[in-house]
């Protein structure tokens, strides 16, 4: 199984607009997938591997932004890049879990049939 990397967390395919900020960059992008530990983003400003970004994610159907203070760029391919979140703070991990749960329900709809 050489060459395969196992993901730490299940990723949810989603499309949410966002802004990202670093020491030398400020850009806007689209979250392509989201997990408790990271995300795949297409952005309009170039980033480099190792760069630390703050993310402001506009979650569909939510009035409150999902704010991630530290996201480290792990890979870059043209306008696409992947980040790992610093989710050691319990409150942030709970918020990301809440957002993912809401997005799953929104994407898959309600399975209940109440009259």
DRENKEMAR-618965 format. One line per 3 residues: their letters; for each residue x, y, z of N, C-alpha, C, O. Coordinates in Angstrom, 2 decimals. Example, Ala and Ser with C-alpha at 12.3 -4.5 7.8 and 13.67 -1.06 7.14 Angstrom:
<recs>
AS	13.19 -5.69 7.80 12.30 -4.50 7.80 13.20 -3.30 7.80 14.24 -3.32 8.46 | 12.85 -2.25 7.08 13.67 -1.06 7.14 12.90 0.03 7.87 13.41 1.14 8.04 $
</recs>
This chain:
<recs>
XXX	0.83 -1.19 0.00 0.00 0.00 0.00 0.87 1.24 0.00 0.42 2.31 0.41 | 2.08 1.13 -0.45 2.98 2.27 -0.50 2.40 3.34 -1.41 1.86 3.04 -2.48 | 2.51 4.59 -0.98 2.00 5.70 -1.79 0.61 6.14 -1.40 0.16 7.18 -1.88 $
XXX	-0.08 5.39 -0.57 -1.42 5.77 -0.14 -1.35 6.48 1.21 -0.60 6.07 2.10 | -2.13 7.53 1.34 -2.20 8.26 2.61 -3.63 8.16 3.11 -4.57 8.52 2.41 | -3.78 7.68 4.33 -5.11 7.58 4.91 -5.50 8.92 5.52 -4.69 9.56 6.19 $
XXX	-6.73 9.34 5.29 -7.21 10.59 5.86 -7.50 10.40 7.34 -7.91 9.33 7.78 | -7.27 11.48 8.10 -7.55 11.45 9.53 -9.05 11.51 9.80 -9.53 10.92 10.76 | -9.79 12.22 8.94 -11.22 12.45 9.15 -11.97 12.31 7.84 -11.40 12.53 6.76 $
XXX	-13.23 11.95 7.92 -14.09 11.90 6.75 -14.31 13.33 6.26 -14.51 14.24 7.07 | -14.27 13.54 4.96 -14.47 14.87 4.39 -15.84 14.97 3.75 -16.32 14.05 3.09 | -16.47 16.12 3.97 -17.79 16.41 3.42 -17.61 17.29 2.19 -17.05 18.38 2.30 $
XXX	-18.08 16.84 1.04 -18.05 17.66 -0.16 -19.06 18.78 0.03 -20.24 18.53 0.28 | -18.59 20.03 -0.10 -19.47 21.17 0.10 -18.93 22.34 -0.69 -17.79 22.32 -1.15 | -19.74 23.35 -0.86 -19.32 24.56 -1.53 -19.74 25.74 -0.68 -20.93 26.08 -0.62 $
XXX	-18.78 26.36 -0.03 -19.04 27.52 0.81 -18.01 28.59 0.46 -16.83 28.28 0.27 | -18.45 29.83 0.39 -17.50 30.91 0.12 -16.73 31.22 1.39 -17.20 30.99 2.50 | -15.54 31.76 1.19 -14.69 32.04 2.34 -13.66 33.10 1.99 -13.44 33.42 0.82 $
XXX	-13.04 33.63 3.03 -11.91 34.54 2.88 -10.75 33.96 3.68 -10.95 33.32 4.72 | -9.53 34.20 3.19 -8.36 33.73 3.92 -7.33 34.85 4.03 -7.18 35.68 3.13 | -6.64 34.84 5.16 -5.69 35.90 5.48 -4.41 35.29 6.04 -4.46 34.40 6.88 $
XXX	-3.28 35.80 5.58 -1.98 35.39 6.10 -1.07 36.60 6.18 -1.50 37.72 5.89 | 0.18 36.38 6.56 1.12 37.50 6.68 1.29 38.26 5.37 1.43 39.48 5.37 | 1.28 37.54 4.27 1.55 38.18 2.98 0.43 37.99 1.96 0.64 38.21 0.77 $
XXX	-0.74 37.58 2.41 -1.81 37.30 1.46 -3.18 37.55 2.08 -3.40 37.33 3.27 | -4.10 38.02 1.24 -5.52 38.11 1.60 -6.28 37.73 0.34 -6.10 38.34 -0.72 | -7.13 36.72 0.45 -7.83 36.25 -0.73 -9.21 35.73 -0.40 -9.62 35.65 0.75 $
XXX	-9.92 35.39 -1.46 -11.25 34.81 -1.35 -11.23 33.47 -2.07 -10.45 33.26 -3.00 | -12.10 32.57 -1.62 -12.12 31.26 -2.25 -13.40 30.52 -1.99 -14.37 31.05 -1.45 | -13.37 29.27 -2.41 -14.51 28.36 -2.22 -13.99 27.11 -1.54 -13.01 26.50 -1.98 $
XXX	-14.66 26.73 -0.46 -14.35 25.46 0.22 -14.93 24.36 -0.66 -16.12 24.38 -0.98 | -14.10 23.40 -1.06 -14.56 22.28 -1.89 -14.92 21.07 -1.04 -15.80 20.29 -1.40 | -14.24 20.91 0.09 -14.63 19.90 1.07 -14.13 20.33 2.43 -13.21 21.15 2.55 $
XXX	-14.75 19.78 3.45 -14.51 20.22 4.82 -14.50 19.01 5.74 -15.34 18.12 5.61 | -13.55 18.98 6.66 -13.53 17.94 7.69 -13.16 18.59 9.01 -12.88 19.79 9.07 | -13.17 17.81 10.04 -12.81 18.32 11.36 -11.36 18.78 11.39 -11.00 19.66 12.17 $
XXX	-10.52 18.20 10.56 -9.09 18.50 10.61 -8.54 19.31 9.44 -7.37 19.68 9.46 | -9.37 19.59 8.43 -8.83 20.34 7.30 -9.84 20.60 6.21 -11.02 20.28 6.33 | -9.33 21.19 5.13 -10.20 21.56 4.02 -9.42 21.64 2.72 -8.19 21.76 2.71 $
XXX	-10.17 21.55 1.61 -9.65 21.71 0.26 -10.30 22.98 -0.28 -11.52 23.11 -0.28 | -9.47 23.92 -0.74 -9.93 25.25 -1.11 -9.46 25.60 -2.52 -8.35 25.24 -2.91 | -10.29 26.30 -3.28 -9.86 26.95 -4.50 -9.88 28.45 -4.21 -10.91 29.01 -3.85 $
XXX	-8.73 29.09 -4.36 -8.60 30.49 -3.99 -8.20 31.39 -5.15 -7.77 30.92 -6.20 | -8.35 32.70 -4.94 -8.01 33.66 -5.98 -6.65 34.33 -5.76 -6.22 35.14 -6.59 | -5.97 34.02 -4.65 -4.63 34.55 -4.38 -3.72 33.38 -4.04 -4.09 32.50 -3.26 $
XXX	-2.52 33.36 -4.62 -1.61 32.24 -4.39 -1.13 32.14 -2.94 -0.92 33.14 -2.26 | -0.97 30.90 -2.49 -0.42 30.61 -1.17 0.75 29.65 -1.36 0.95 29.10 -2.44 | 1.52 29.46 -0.31 2.66 28.55 -0.38 2.57 27.53 0.75 1.97 27.79 1.79 $
XXX	3.16 26.37 0.53 3.18 25.32 1.53 3.85 25.84 2.80 4.90 26.48 2.75 | 3.21 25.57 3.93 3.74 26.00 5.23 3.15 27.32 5.70 3.28 27.67 6.88 | 2.51 28.06 4.81 1.90 29.33 5.19 0.77 29.08 6.20 0.01 28.12 6.06 $
XXX	0.65 29.95 7.20 -0.42 29.86 8.19 -1.47 30.91 7.84 -1.15 32.09 7.69 | -2.71 30.47 7.72 -3.82 31.34 7.34 -4.89 31.37 8.40 -5.05 30.43 9.17 | -5.62 32.47 8.44 -6.87 32.55 9.19 -7.98 32.42 8.15 -7.91 33.04 7.09 $
XXX	-9.01 31.63 8.45 -10.11 31.40 7.52 -11.41 31.95 8.09 -11.72 31.76 9.27 | -12.16 32.64 7.25 -13.51 33.10 7.59 -14.44 32.44 6.59 -14.47 32.81 5.42 | -15.20 31.45 7.05 -16.03 30.64 6.17 -17.49 31.04 6.32 -18.02 31.07 7.43 $
XXX	-18.13 31.36 5.19 -19.54 31.72 5.16 -20.34 30.44 4.98 -20.45 29.92 3.87 | -20.90 29.93 6.06 -21.62 28.66 6.03 -23.04 28.91 5.53 -23.75 29.74 6.09 | -23.48 28.20 4.48 -24.84 28.37 3.97 -25.88 28.16 5.06 -25.84 27.17 5.79 $
XXX	-26.81 29.10 5.18 -27.88 28.99 6.16 -27.51 29.42 7.56 -28.34 29.34 8.46 | -26.28 29.89 7.77 -25.83 30.33 9.10 -25.54 31.83 9.06 -24.99 32.33 8.08 | -25.91 32.53 10.10 -25.59 33.96 10.18 -24.19 34.18 10.75 -23.59 35.22 10.52 $
XXX	-23.68 33.19 11.49 -22.37 33.30 12.12 -21.31 32.66 11.25 -21.48 31.54 10.77 | -20.19 33.37 11.03 -19.07 32.82 10.29 -18.41 31.69 11.07 -18.43 31.68 12.30 | -17.84 30.74 10.36 -16.96 29.75 10.97 -15.56 30.35 10.89 -15.01 30.51 9.81 $
XXX	-15.00 30.68 12.05 -13.69 31.32 12.12 -12.64 30.31 12.55 -12.74 29.70 13.61 | -11.64 30.15 11.71 -10.53 29.24 12.03 -9.27 30.10 12.05 -8.83 30.61 11.02 | -8.70 30.25 13.23 -7.57 31.16 13.43 -6.27 30.64 12.81 -5.47 31.43 12.31 $
XXX	-6.07 29.31 12.83 -4.82 28.74 12.31 -5.09 27.56 11.39 -5.55 26.50 11.83 | -4.81 27.76 10.13 -4.90 26.70 9.13 -3.57 26.71 8.36 -3.20 27.72 7.77 | -2.87 25.59 8.38 -1.56 25.51 7.74 -1.70 24.89 6.36 -2.29 23.82 6.21 $
XXX	-1.15 25.56 5.34 -1.21 25.07 3.96 -0.30 23.85 3.84 0.89 23.92 4.14 | -0.88 22.72 3.41 -0.15 21.45 3.29 0.24 21.11 1.85 1.25 20.44 1.62 | -0.56 21.56 0.89 -0.24 21.30 -0.50 -0.86 22.40 -1.37 -1.84 23.04 -0.98 $
XXX	-0.28 22.61 -2.55 -0.75 23.63 -3.49 -0.67 23.07 -4.90 0.34 22.47 -5.27 | -1.72 23.27 -5.68 -1.72 22.89 -7.10 -2.52 23.96 -7.83 -3.75 23.96 -7.82 | -1.80 24.87 -8.47 -2.40 26.03 -9.15 -3.21 26.85 -8.15 -2.66 27.32 -7.16 $
XXX	-4.51 27.02 -8.39 -5.36 27.81 -7.48 -5.93 26.98 -6.33 -6.56 27.52 -5.43 | -5.70 25.66 -6.36 -6.23 24.77 -5.32 -5.17 24.56 -4.24 -3.97 24.51 -4.52 | -5.63 24.45 -3.00 -4.71 24.14 -1.91 -5.45 23.45 -0.77 -6.66 23.59 -0.62 $
XXX	-4.69 22.71 0.01 -5.25 22.01 1.16 -4.67 22.56 2.44 -3.48 22.89 2.50 | -5.49 22.65 3.46 -5.04 23.14 4.76 -5.40 22.15 5.86 -6.40 21.43 5.77 | -4.57 22.13 6.88 -4.86 21.39 8.11 -5.21 22.42 9.18 -4.54 23.44 9.31 $
XXX	-6.26 22.14 9.94 -6.68 23.04 11.00 -5.97 22.69 12.30 -5.65 21.54 12.57 | -5.73 23.72 13.09 -5.25 23.53 14.46 -6.50 23.46 15.33 -6.97 24.48 15.83 | -7.04 22.24 15.51 -8.31 22.07 16.23 -8.08 21.55 17.65 -8.89 20.78 18.16 $
XXX	-6.99 21.97 18.27 -6.73 21.56 19.65 -7.71 22.23 20.61 -7.94 21.73 21.71 | -8.28 23.35 20.19 -9.25 24.04 21.03 -10.60 23.34 20.90 -11.15 23.25 19.80 | -11.13 22.85 22.00 -12.37 22.08 22.01 -13.54 22.87 21.41 -14.35 22.30 20.68 $
XXX	-13.63 24.14 21.71 -14.73 24.96 21.21 -14.74 25.01 19.67 -15.80 24.95 19.06 | -13.56 25.13 19.06 -13.46 25.15 17.60 -13.85 23.79 17.02 -14.59 23.74 16.04 | -13.37 22.71 17.60 -13.71 21.37 17.12 -15.22 21.14 17.19 -15.81 20.56 16.28 $
XXX	-15.85 21.60 18.28 -17.31 21.46 18.41 -18.04 22.28 17.35 -19.03 21.82 16.80 | -17.54 23.49 17.07 -18.18 24.35 16.06 -18.07 23.73 14.67 -19.05 23.72 13.92 | -16.90 23.21 14.33 -16.73 22.57 13.01 -17.64 21.36 12.90 -18.27 21.15 11.86 $
XXX	-17.72 20.55 13.96 -18.61 19.39 13.97 -20.06 19.82 13.77 -20.80 19.18 13.02 | -20.47 20.89 14.43 -21.84 21.42 14.29 -22.10 21.85 12.85 -23.16 21.55 12.30 | -21.16 22.56 12.25 -21.31 23.02 10.87 -21.41 21.84 9.91 -22.27 21.82 9.03 $
XXX	-20.53 20.85 10.08 -20.56 19.67 9.21 -21.90 18.95 9.34 -22.49 18.54 8.33 | -22.39 18.78 10.57 -23.68 18.12 10.78 -24.81 18.86 10.07 -25.66 18.24 9.43 | -24.80 20.18 10.18 -25.84 20.97 9.53 -25.75 20.84 8.01 -26.77 20.70 7.33 $
XXX	-24.53 20.88 7.47 -24.36 20.76 6.02 -24.79 19.39 5.52 -25.38 19.28 4.45 | -24.50 18.34 6.29 -24.93 16.99 5.91 -26.46 16.94 5.83 -27.01 16.42 4.86 | -27.14 17.49 6.84 -28.60 17.50 6.84 -29.15 18.31 5.67 -30.13 17.91 5.04 $
XXX	-28.52 19.44 5.37 -28.96 20.30 4.26 -28.78 19.60 2.92 -29.66 19.64 2.07 | -27.63 18.95 2.74 -27.33 18.28 1.47 -28.16 17.03 1.24 -28.53 16.73 0.10 | -28.46 16.31 2.30 -29.19 15.05 2.16 -30.67 15.18 2.45 -31.43 14.23 2.23 $
XXX	-31.11 16.33 2.94 -32.52 16.56 3.23 -32.98 15.77 4.42 -32.24 14.94 4.96 | -34.17 16.01 4.83 -34.77 15.32 5.97 -35.29 13.96 5.52 -35.93 13.84 4.47 | -35.02 12.95 6.31 -35.51 11.60 5.96 -36.86 11.31 6.61 -37.49 10.30 6.31 $
XXX	-37.29 12.20 7.50 -38.56 11.99 8.17 -39.72 12.43 7.31 -39.58 13.32 6.47 | -40.88 11.81 7.52 -42.08 12.19 6.77 -43.20 12.46 7.76 -44.03 11.60 8.04 | -43.21 13.68 8.28 -44.22 14.05 9.24 -45.35 14.79 8.53 -45.09 15.62 7.66 $
X	-46.57 14.51 8.91 -47.73 15.18 8.30 -48.30 16.19 9.25 -49.28 16.86 8.92 $
</recs>
